[in-house]
């Protein structure tokens, strides 16, 4: 069992089969597992994406900075939805944003985040790094390093890392374990290179697992064999 985990969950995962918006069943699935882990005494942080509402690449003919800022705002909607669902189960939660929106959520302050852990709160980080040209994966790797997380859990739509897209190639081979350099050299679609490099430099293991796996999040956080471990 890890003492402090950071979960990176994509916006698409929260959308479920619909692909857009927020699927209540998917939110319930994630939140129920987070609450169960919290009850075990684990420190929990979450970084959420915004692809169920907006992705920067949708901004055709749009300035990249503007498109990325729109994506950051999308992550706030997902963060607030998760916060609401978690607190309905009686677990105190705080949303911290890399962009300053004080009437909606706290600004990201590391010492405040660490204090929330001491007070047994779940912390949700929104807006990625707060900078354009960086993905929410980069935000997850950065926050994991800052809060000294024991592991970065990557909740995926597939059950691990494959040598090719298993949705397109039925003969795709799943990896049980990889090194950081394997991911970089093979160009595997787990996280962007910036994120993988940051985890490698800070010796943060990554576990990529399927969100649809039965109790997959709990198994990954408890250190059980699931998905693909990158270290």
N, C-alpha and C positions, 0 to 999 in steps of 0.2 A: 504494500500500500504506500502510495506517495503522500507526502505531507502537504504539498502545495502544488496544484495543477493549474495550467492555463488551457482552456478549451477554445479552439478556433472553430467556429461553425459558420458555414457560408449562408448567405441569404437564400440561395437556391435550395439548400437543405430545409430551411424553414417553410419554403413554399410547397414542399411535397410534390405530388404528381402534377399539380396545376402549373408549376413552373413560375408563377407570379403571385405576389401577395403573400399573406401569412396563413398557413394551414393550421387550424387549432389543434388537430391531432398530432402534428409534428411538434408543435410547441409543447403540448402536454407530455409527449414522449421525452423530450429533452429535459424539461423542467422537473418531472418526477424523478429522473435519475440524478439531476443536480441536487435536489433536496435530500435524496437518500444518501448521497456522498457527503453532503454537509452534516447530516446527522451522525456520520462516522467520525466527525471531527476534522475533516479535511478543509484546508484553505482553498477556495475556488475563485478563479477569475475567468471571465469569458470575453473573447473578442469576437464580434459578430460582423459579418459582411453585409452588403446591401444589394446584391445582385438580383434579388427578387423584385426590387423596385427600379433599380437603375445601375447600369454598368457604364464605365467611362467610354468604352468603345461604341456605345449607342450614339454618342454625340458626334455623328458624322457632320463634317463642316463646322464643328463647334471647337472653340478654343479648348485645348487639353486641360488647362487649369480649371476652367469653368466646369467642364464635364466631370473632372475628378472631385471638385467641391460638391457637385450634385450627388455623387456617389457617397460622399461622407455624410451628407444629410440623410440619405437613405438608411445608413447604418444606425442612425439615432432612432428611427422609427422601430427597427427591429429590437434595439436595445431596450426601449421603453416597453415594448410588448413582452419581452422576456421578464423584465423587472416586475411588471404587473402580475404576470402568471406566477412568478416565484413568491411574491409577497402574499398572493391569495392563499398560498400553502403555509403561511406563517413564518417565512424565513426573511429576515431583513436584507435588503439589497440596495446597492447604490450604483447609479450609472455615472461614469466619468467620461467626459468628451475631450478630445484633443483640440476641437474648435470651441471657443468660448460661447456657450449659450446658457448663461446662468439661470434664466427663468425656467429652464427645462431640466437641466442636469448640472452636476458639479463639473468644474474644469478638472482636467487630469493633473493631480499633484501626487507624486510618488509617496511622500510621507503620509498623506491622508489615506491613500489606498492601503498602505501597510497598517495603519491604525484601524481601518475597517476590518481587516483580517483579525486583528486582536479582539475586536468587538463582535466577532463571529458573523460578519456580513459577507454575502457574495458580492463581488465587484464585477460590473460589466463595463468594458472599455469600448467606446464608440469612436468613429471618425478615423480609424487607422492610426497613422502617425501624425495626422493633421496636415500633411504635406502632399501636394499633387505629385504625380509620377511614382508614388509608392503604393503598393497594394495593401489590403488589409492583412495579407499573410505577413508582410513586413511589419505591420503594426503588432501582430501577434508575437513574432519573434522578438521584437524590441521590448514589448511589455513583459514577456516571459523572462528576458534577461534582467530587466529592471527590478521585478519583484522577486527575482531569484527562484523562479518556479523549478520544481524538480523534473518536470516533463511538459512538453507541448503536445496536446492531444488534437489531432486533425480529424474532425468529423467529416467523412466523405460520403458521396452517394454510392460508392462502391466499397467493397470490403477490404481494401488494401491497395498496394501499389503493384501494377502489372507492367510487363515489358512493352505492352501496347494497349490500346483502348479495348477492354473486353466487350464493350457494347458493339464494336465494329469487327473485332477479331475473336471468334469463339475459341481459338487456340492460344489466346494470350496467356502468359505464364505469370502467376502471382509470386512475388517475393515475400519471404518470411522476414528477412532482415537485409539491410543495406547499410553501407557506410555513407557519410555525407558526400564524399567524393564520387561514389557510385551514382548518386542521384544527379550530381552536377555533370559528370562526364557522359552519362547515358541520356541526359536531357529528359529525365522522367518527370511526368506531370504530377508532382506532389505539391510543391510550393515554388515560388519564383526563386531564382538563384540568390538574390540578395538575402532572402529569408533563410535559406539553407545555410549560407555562409555565416550569417549571424549566429545561428544555432551551433554551428561547428565551432566557431571561435569562442563561444561561451559554454561549450560542452553541455548543451541542452538536448537530451534525446527527444526524438519525435516519434509518436505512434500514430500512424494513419489507419483508421478503422472505418467500418461501415456504420453509419448512424442507424440504419435499419436492422442491424444485428440485434438479436435479443439481448437486452441489457448491455449493449456494446460499450457504452460510455462508462458504466460501472466496472466492467471487466478491464477496460483499458486503464482506468484510474487506479484500480486495485493491483495492477501489475500482472494480470493474467495474460496468457498468450492469446493475442487477437491481432488481426490486421498485419501491418508491416511496421517493424521498428527500425528507425534510422538513427544511427549513433556512430 
